[in-house]
Amino acid sequence: MNDLFIDDKSGKPVAIHQFLGRRPIACFGNSDGDKAMLEYTTINNPHPSFGLIVHHTDADREYAYDSSPKSSGKLVEALADAPKRGWIVVDMKTDWKKIFAP
């Protein structure tokens, strides 16, 4: 772990830039902690870009959370911004036929 940044929220773009040296063209997130990374990747990127949010909605097969997670990983702001930002939202309960165990 690098002590120069926190790998969450506004620290994610810092880490990405430090390690890649440029904006990525695709990113995938699952919480509001990934919102800054999604914005960094997709807003004003000089290259075509893609942002995807995995919405954990299937408590029977995995772990469901959004506005009231058991511990961390709230997903409210990024989910609300997804339509206006063009981010794809994948709903685990309705979009995935199979969820693989860790």
FENNOR-V660627 format. One line per field, one symbol per residue. ss: DSSP state (2 for helix, 1 for strand, 0 for the rest). psi: psi as a letter, one per 20 degrees, with the letter a starting at -180 (. if undefined). A space follows every 50 residues. Layout:
ss = ???
psi = ???
This chain:
ss = 00000000022222222222000001111002222222222200000001 11111000000000000000000000222222222001111222200000 00
psi = ppjirplqcihghggghghhjrpriqqprjriiighggghhhpkpiqprp pppoonjnhhicopqehmqhfrkpngghghigghijpppoohghiphppp q.
